[in-house]
Amino acid sequence: MKFVETEAKKVEEAIQKACELLQALREDLDVEILENGSSGFLGIGARKARIRATRKEGAPVSGKEAVSAAPGDKNGLAREAQTALRGLLDHLEIKAQVEMKEDGERIYLNILGDGGGLLIGRKGQTLDALEYLVNKMVHKNQEGKKRIVVDTENYRLRREESLVKLAQRLAEKARQLGRPVTISPMNAHDRRIVHLALQNDRSLHTRSTGTGLYRKVIISPDKKS
């Protein structure tokens, strides 16, 4: 008989987590409350609610969850990533839902809530930090890592479009000046977008230079023979 134990600030939130993990509706689960949870006094001594949920015999898989659970994810990696991100958001006391989808190369986690600006941070730094932590938590014992992408309010797509435009604009500047143009330091993901945006332009080439947080992309026009 399949069961899970979950915890959250409130019992109902813990039950909702169990529904998502077991891909079942609330009425299809037997729920045992292990800990009611407490807000404590002025936040001191607060305890999370904890429950054990068991799928009832013969209960169907919820259609909604069956779709979001990524059928191709045989090892449950996508669900593990979704659970890890929910745990981080709970720890930050951010109420939000996490949508999940998957393709052959990546697992996409999209945060749905009111704290988009807070979650994105300056130049996406907070979002990058969440993504880094989820990848570390999920891939600690995994072979053949599949990248996990964390997004909210479609920030990743908007950021990619902005970087492509920046790359094209600076590429044109490099051609006009006839000398290399350097882009401000950026993370590995953003540098990759710039390289890919210009990879088919035979009039110039790109390379990365520097170390760590100070690594930059240099766009250089090819010298005419």
Residue, then its C-alpha position, 0 to 999 in steps of 0.5 A: m500500500k503506497f503512502v507518503e509523509t509530508e509536512a507544511k505550515k498547515v495540515e491542509e497544505a501538507i495534505q495537498k502536497a501528499c495529493e500531488l506526490l501520490q497523484a490522487l484526489r483528496e477523497d481518494l486518500d486516507v490521511e493520518i495527522l501525525e502533528n497538528g503544527s503550531s505557530g508558537f509564540l511570536g514565531i518561537g517554538a513553531r512546529k510544522a504540521r505533519i501527516r501520513a497519507t495512503r492511497k485508498e485501494g483501487a483509487p484512480v490516478s488524478g488526471k491533472e496530476a498524471v499530466s504534470a507528473a511527466p510520464g517519461d520521468k521513470n525515476g521520479l526525478a521531475r517529481e523529486a525536483q518539484t518537491a524540493l522546490r516546494g520545500l525551499l519555498d515553504h522554508l522561505e514562507i512563500k506561498a506558491q504553486v509549482e508547475m512541472k513539465e519535462d522534455g528530453e533534456r530538461i525539467y522545467l519548474n514554473i513558480l505560480g504566485d504573487g512573489g515573482g519580483l522577489l523570487i527573480g531578484r536582481k538580474g535573476q540572481t534569486l531565481d538562479a540561486l533557487e535553481y542551483l539549490v534544486n539541482k544540487m539537492v536532486h542530483k547529489n546521487q544521480e548519474g546522467k544529470k538532466r538540467i532543472v530549470v526554475d522559472t517564474e512569470n516567464y522570466r527565463l524567456r524574457r531574459e533570453e530574448s533580451l540577451v539575444k537582442l543585446a548580443q546582436r546589437l553588440a555584434e553589429k557594434a564590433r563589426q562597425l568598430g572593427r575591434p572586440v566588444t566585451i559584455s559585462p560579467m554574466n553567469a554561465h547560462d546567460r553566456r551560453i545564450v550569447h554564444l548560441a545567438l551568434q554562433n552562425d554569424r561567420s563575420l565574427h566569433t565569441r569567446s569567454t574570458g575571466t574566472g568565476l563571477y567575473r567571467k565575460v563574453i568577448i565578441s570579436p570581428d573576424k579579420k579579413s584576409 
